[in-house]
Structures are given as C-alpha cells and as structure tokens.
Amino acid sequence: MSAAIALVCVVVLTLQIRDRWQSPEVKSTNQAEYMTTGQAAHTAGAKMQPTDPKLAVEPTPDGPQPAQPANPN
C-alpha cells in the first residue's frame, strides 16, 4: 500500500515540475508586445521598451582595490 502511495506521489511531483525541464522561451520586445505580456502592459498603462545593451567596456569602480588574501604557506 505504501509503495502505491509513493508511486502516485512521484508521478504527481514529476508532473508538477515538468515545465522546468525545458528552457524558457525568450521573446523580443516586438514579439512580446502582441502577446499576453504586451496586452497586460497596455492595460496597466505601461510602455514596453527593449533593454539597454551592455557596455563593451565596464567602468572601473571607485574606491580602493580589494586586498589579496593572506598566503598560508
């Protein structure tokens, strides 16, 4: 009896997490604007804009450089 319950639990848990086995579908702003995401954004009064591209060269942070860890040898 306990083996049958365990088997049912394993099947139910497997069905609940099956969506995580596939990688998410990433859409561009133009595609998402005409899907449910775009409709929800327009309903809320928001505008959809593409994200800013990453900088080719990141600026150096202000402040002192991190110290090197002690060498135990």
C-alpha positions as a printed Julia matrix, in Angstrom:
73×3 Matrix{Float64}:
  0.0    0.0     0.0
  2.77   2.44    0.9
  4.6    1.62   -2.36
  1.49   2.54   -4.35
  1.13   5.83   -2.47
  4.82   6.59   -3.01
  4.47   5.85   -6.73
  1.46   8.14   -7.02
  3.37  10.9    -5.19
  6.36  10.53   -7.52
  4.11  10.75  -10.59
  2.3   13.83   -9.24
  5.56  15.6    -8.35
  7.04  14.76  -11.76
  4.01  16.24  -13.5
  4.25  19.4   -11.39
  7.88  20.13  -12.31
  7.87  19.02  -15.96
  7.84  22.65  -17.18
 11.3   23.19  -15.66
 12.88  20.61  -17.97
 12.62  22.96  -20.95
 14.49  26.22  -21.28
 12.28  29.33  -21.19
 11.19  30.93  -24.43
 12.71  34.41  -24.65
 10.89  36.83  -26.94
 11.96  40.17  -28.31
 10.08  43.32  -27.36
  8.25  43.41  -30.68
  7.04  39.83  -30.28
  6.06  40.26  -26.64
  4.13  43.45  -27.38
  1.49  41.48  -29.26
  1.3   38.61  -26.77
 -0.29  38.44  -23.31
  2.62  40.4   -21.78
  2.04  43.33  -24.12
 -1.7   43.28  -23.56
 -1.22  43.34  -19.78
  1.3   46.18  -20.07
 -1.03  48.26  -22.24
 -3.93  47.58  -19.89
 -1.84  48.83  -16.96
 -0.78  51.92  -18.94
  2.86  50.91  -19.33
  5.01  51.02  -22.45
  7.29  48.17  -23.48
 10.84  49.13  -24.41
 13.86  46.97  -25.24
 16.58  46.76  -22.62
 19.73  48.82  -22.98
 22.67  46.92  -24.49
 25.57  46.07  -22.19
 28.57  48.35  -22.36
 31.56  46.99  -24.26
 33.93  48.28  -21.56
 32.68  48.41  -18.0
 33.79  51.44  -15.95
 36.28  50.88  -13.15
 34.68  51.07   -9.7
 35.63  53.9    -7.37
 37.42  53.14   -4.15
 40.43  51.09   -3.08
 41.35  47.79   -4.7
 40.47  44.66   -2.72
 43.32  43.27   -0.63
 44.96  40.0    -1.57
 44.2   37.13    0.83
 46.98  36.02    3.16
 49.21  33.28    1.82
 49.25  30.46    4.42
 52.49  28.9     3.11
